[in-house]
Amino acid sequence: MAQAYDAIVCGGSFAGLAAAQQIGGRVLVIDSLEIGDGETSASAVPLACLENLGMTHVIDQVHDDIIIHTRRRSQVLRFFPFCTFDYRRFCEELFDRTGADFLRARITGARAGRVETTEGAFDAPVVVDAAGWRTVAPRDRRRAARAPRKSFGIEARQPFRGEGLHFYVGPSRGTRRFYWAFPAGDHLRAGLATYTGDSDLSGDLRAFCDDLHLGEPGPVHGGFFTSVLIDPVRDGMFLVGDSAGMCLPVSGEGIRPALVFGQVAGRLAERVRTGEMPLGEALAAYRAAVSSRARGYRILERLQTALDVLPDPLFADFARVVASRRVLTWAVRAYWNVASPDLLTDGRAREPLPAAAIPA
């Protein structure tokens, strides 16, 4: 007989924990890894995200500048403050806030009302799929349920210090690499990603670390991520994070949208739990909230496609134009609003869908 919960969250990283934090009652979080294991990203977000979550104590370093290095020049951009942070501490402390039960298991299938795992079946009126690009769709439909653009990135932590978030643009050969070097207190996170799905990047990472005189790469982590927004509702479930293709194209920033839309989904799920809203109405409201940001995603997707093949001199010119005051002011506002950190709260929000999430 299946065990019953008020809500089940599939996935114990950013999106899942953000959703679980907003849901009261008896909640179960399921993941194949322990909370805090399995870091795949550079763990960098706008400073406002951690400020609004009340989690500034997990910050490793704050950065005011973004520096884009092309073969022609280096261009400084000042969007808004970013920070690098401790992934394990963040996840463990956010999970503690949820008050949820945790099950370490592999999810074999999920739909509205039931989640099946290697440790048995579990029932709940609300299910959140935050399991990442693999999703928790039934096995026979899993491939079709995934976001269409699958990208890949890897990263190593090197014993160096620095200032600013540094991006390095590799030469365009139809499969352009995007590299980064993010200082994080007592170490530096060096990595690269490609939006073409190419996962054979180890040699490129070694060459990048050698070019920056960082030495041989240390232990490497990384994985696939999705960057084409898809329908955030499926089989009566809320889809959040990579399950819904929410990683932002161009920047590769996935943590911020995972946290923002995770909390929005969790607030609506809480409405369902308390009987204030039927599940269908809550799912429709969630779809509308995500869809209100779809135009920003589409613009970034098209820009990403162009940047992948843009000749190197034109890429340098593009970075210079973006840095101009008029363009930068518009770009900062638009990029912020795609997944506004203003929606994040350090506790359960009174309103399930704050005004900033609703289309103007």
N, C-alpha and C positions, 0 to 999 in steps of 0.2 A: 504493500500500500504506500502511495506517495506521501511524503511529508509536506505539510501545508505551511505557507508563509504569507505575509501581506504583500510582499514584493520580492522578486528575485532579480539580482543584477549579475549579468554574465560578463566578467572581466573586472580585475582588481587593480587597474591603473587609473590614469587621470580621469577619463570619461566616466568609468563605472563608479569610482569613489565620489566624484562630484555629484552624481545622481543619487547615490545611496545617502549622502550627507543630508539631502533635502527630504528624505522619506522617513516618516515615523513608523511606529508599530514594529512588527517582527520582519526583519529584512535579512535575506541571505545573499552574500557575495560569493561567487564561485570563480575560481581561476585555477589554471593548471600549475601555477607557480605561487610561492608564498608572497604575501604583500611586501613590496619593496624589492623583489627580485625581478630580473628580466628587463632592466633598463635598455631601451633601444634608441633614445633620442639624446640630443645635446643638453637637455634640461635647461633651456633658456626661455624666458617669457618676459613680456612687459612687466616692469616693476609693479605697476598698478594691480596686476593679477594677485600677487602675493600680499600686497597691502590690503586689498579688499577681502582677501581670505583670512587675514590675520595670521599670516604665515611667514613674516619677514625674518623670523629667527632661523629659517632654513636656507637663507641666502648665502652663497659663497662670495659673490662679487657683483657690484652694480656698475653698469656701463652706460655712459651718455652718448657715445659715438658708435656709429656703424661705418666701417671702412671697407669699401669695395675696391679690390685690387684687380685691374685688368692688365693686359700685356703693355698697354700704353701709359697708364697712369693709375694713381690711387686717388679715390674720391671719398671724402668724408661726408656722411649723411647724418643729420641729427633728427631722428623721428621723435621718439620719447624714450625715457630711460628703460633699459632692459636689465635683466639680472640673470646670472647663472645660479643654480641652486642644487642642493643635495637631494637627489631623487629618492633615495631610501627613506630619509627622515621625513620628506614631504608625504610620501605614500603611507608610511606607518602612522604618522600623526593624523592625517586626514581620515584614515580608516578608524582610528580610535574615536574620532568625533561621530562616526556614523552610528555607533552602538549596534552594528550588524553582526550576525554570525558569519563565520567564514568556513568555506569548504574548499579544500584543495582537491580538484578532480578535473578530468577532461570532459568537456561538454560534447555530447554526441548528437544533440538536436534540441531545438527549442521552438516554441510557438506560444501564442497567447494562452496563459493558464498553466503551462507545464514546461519544465526543463528536464531533459534526460541527461544523465552523466554516467561516468564509469563507477560512481558510488551510489547509483540509484536515481529514482525520479523524484522531482519536487514540484509541488503545485503552488501557484500564487495567481491572484487576479491581475497583477501587473508584472510584466517582464521587460527588462531593459537589456538590449544587446549592445554591450560595449567591449566585445571580445576581440576587436581589431579586424584587420583586413580579411582574416579567414572567415569571420562571421559565425553565427550559430544556426544558420539555415539548415534544414534537413539535408543529409548527405547527398541525396540525388539532385538537389537544387542549389548546392553550395556554390558551385562555380558561377552559375548564372546570377547569383545574388550579390556577388562581389562588385565593388566599384570598378569601372572599366580601366582606369589608369593606375597601374601598380608601379610604384617607384621603389628605390632601394638606397639605403645609406649605411655607412659604417663609421666608427669613430674609435679613437684610442686616447688614453689620458697620459699626457707627458709631463715630466717634472719641471715645468717652466712657468714663469709668471708674465703678466702683461696687462695692457689696458685696452678697452674697446673690443667690439665684436668684429672680427676680420673675416671677410668673404673674399675668396679668390676664384676668379672665373677662368676655367680651363679653355683651351682652344676649341673652336667649333669644328667638329668633323661629323655633324649630324647626330652625335651622341655626347653632347657637351657635359663635362663634369663640373659640379659646383662644390668648391672646397670651403672649409671654415676653420678658424682657430679662435676658440672662445676661452679666454682666461677665466679661471674659477678659483680664486684664492691661491692655494698652494700648488695648483697644477693648471695645465692648459688642455682643453679638449680639441683635438685635431681630427677632422673627418671630411668626408665627401659624400655626395649623393648624385644620382642620375635619375632623371624623370622618364627614362626609356625602359625601365625594368631590368637593365643590365645589373647583375649581382656579382660579377667577377671584378671586384674593386680592390682586392688586397694589394696588388702590385702598384696601383695608383696611389694608395695610401702610403706605402713605403716611400715612393718617389716624392710625394708631397712633404712628408716628414723630413726627408733628406734635403729637399730644397730649402726648407726653413731651418735647417740645422737643429732639428728636434731629436735626432737619434732614431734608432729602430723603434717602431710602434710597440707600445705596451699591449696588455690584453685588449682585444678588440670586441666591441659589442655593436649591435645594429640590427637591421631587418627591413622588411618591406613596409611601406606605408601607402595610403591611397590619397589621391589629390583631385578627384573629380566628384563633386557633390552628387549624391543620388537620393532617391526618395527615402526620407528618414523614418518611414513607417513601413513595416512588413510583418505579415502574419500576426497582426494585432500587437506588435511590440514596438517600443521606442528604440531607434537605432542612433547611437551616439559615437563620435570619434571616427576612427578608421572604418568601423562597420558601415558608416554612412558617407565615407569619402571626404571627411571634413578637414583634412590637412590642407592648409592654404598653399596653392601653387605659387611659384616664384620664390617665396621665402622658405618654403618647407616647414612653416610654423604649424605644428599640430596640437600643441599642448593648450594654447589659449582657446581655440574653438572647442576642444574636448571638454575643458572645464566649463566654459560658458553654456554650451548646449547641453552638457551633462546636468548642470544645475536647473536649466529650464525644464528638461525632461523630468527631473526629480520632483520639481515643484508641481508639475501637472500630475505626476504619479501620486503625489501626496493628496491631491484633490480627489483622485479616484479612491484612494484608500479610505478617506474620511467620508465618502459618500456625497461630496459636494458636486461631483461631475461624473457622468458616465464615461467609461473607457473610450468609446468611440469619439466623444466630444473632445476628450483630452488629447487623443492622438491627432485629431484634426487641428486643434490649436497648436500642437507641437509642429506639425507639418507646415502650418502657416508661418510660424515664427522662423523656422529654418528657411522656408521659401522666400521670406522677405529679405534674405541675405544672398539669394542665389545669383542675382545680377553681379554682385561683387566677385563671387567665385568665377562666374563665366568670363569676366574681364581678365582676371588673373590667369585663368586657364589659357585664354588666347595669347596673352602676353608670354606665358611660359613656353608655349609652342613656338612663338616667334624667337624668343631668346635662345632656344636650343640650337637654332640654325643661323642666327644673326652673325655676320662676319665680325671678327674680333675688333676692328677699328670702330665699327658702328656700335658695338656693345659699349665701348669706352665713351662714345658720344652720348649714348642713352643714359649712362650713369651720370654724366655731367649735366644733362638736361634735367633729370630728376632732382639733382641737388640744387637747382635754381630756386629762388625763394618762392616764386609764384606756383611752380609745379609741386614743390615739396609740401607747401601748405595744404594744397588739395590732396596730394597723395597720402599725407599723414592722416587727415580726417577720414578719407575713404577707407584706408587700411584699418584704422581703429574700429570703424563702425561695422566692418564685416563680422566681427565677433567681439563686441565691445566688453572690455573688462569691467565697465560700470555696472554690468548685470550681476557680477559676482558678489556674494555676501559670505561673511564668516560663520553664519548660522542659517537656520531655515528662514526663508523669506516669507513675509506675510502674504504677499501677492505671488501667485504662481508664475505669472508672466508680466514682469515689470514693463512699464510703458516703452522703454528703450528697445524692447524686443519686438514691438508691434510696428508694422510698416507705416511710414508717414502718410 
